[in-house]
């Protein structure tokens, strides 16, 4: 009970700070009749705790603390240590992408490793899954793009759904240079002061100049989000899938006295058009839902099977004309009956990648449109 109240109090402090940094809201009277109706909250709506906390001003916060210390039944819960813990807890809740409390250094897991993968789908569409942004995978990307050029591949799908954050931003920029025009900025790392901007630009001609599609989801994190934004800006690439992780920032790990650590976002990444990518990330142009567990299962299986088996859904058995008129499907019924006789239920359909399938549908549609 005490910890909950303290955490709520801390959230109030953080919310007030955010409110102080935001522009003053327009009052209904200043906005005009139509806008006033939109700005005035419904009297029947019950505000959330966060909305109540955000509504507290400096005087409210000071009164809150005074009343709390003078009247709360458990004085031991209002110590400086407990207030400090509640502050940390509130900040971690309110800013999970920018502030992380790390366990002891020896127990912090390293970033997940993702292998590079590529293939040609349908005879003319190249597919590359960048995986971890490493030197090994960069060399594999160059080899794949060279092979695509020899096969006259004109369309490319860049899959960033297995590309987690990396601390080597220069290396991350090298991946984007394979697709972005020479001499143009790829992303900018901007600190709060605004006087220490670092601009990462392309110093080479792109290795691929055709139609590009980008696949992304919440596993697309860090500099990979900046790559997605750059390809959308320069190549007019559609981003297909789900919103990215919202961690397009430079982080610093700072030690705490007891061996734990504090990971802070110390600089944000900015897209070529000047939009901050932290903490909102990149929103897809074409949203497609897919579970992360099924996607990871497909990626693991594709190393041996390729992506082909997971692109198109397996069709059910065709019905005959007589069965169609009768509203039955004897082929399917017979198959299910045979499975039940063998003591098994209906077979589970194979996993399916609707994000990749949708991107191929878009590529095919654009190809047909261009030919006509």
Secondary structure, DSSP 8 states (H G I E B T S, - for coil): -HHHHHHHHHHHHHHHHHHHHS-----HHHH-HHHHHHHS--TT----HHHHHHT--HHHHHHHHHHHHHH-S-GGGGSHHHHHHHHHHHHHHHTTTTEEEE--GGG---------EEEEETTTEEEEE--S--HHHHHHHHHHHHHHHHTT--EEEEE-TT----S-HHHHHHHHHTTS-TTSEEEEEEETTSS--EEEE--S--S--SEEEEEE-TT--THHHHHHHHHHHHH--EEEES---S--EEEEEEE-TTS-EEEEEEEEEE-TTS-B-TTT----SEE----HHHHHHHHHHHHHH-SGGGTS--------HHHHHHT--HHHHHHHHHHHHTT----------HHHHHHHHHHHHHHHHHH-
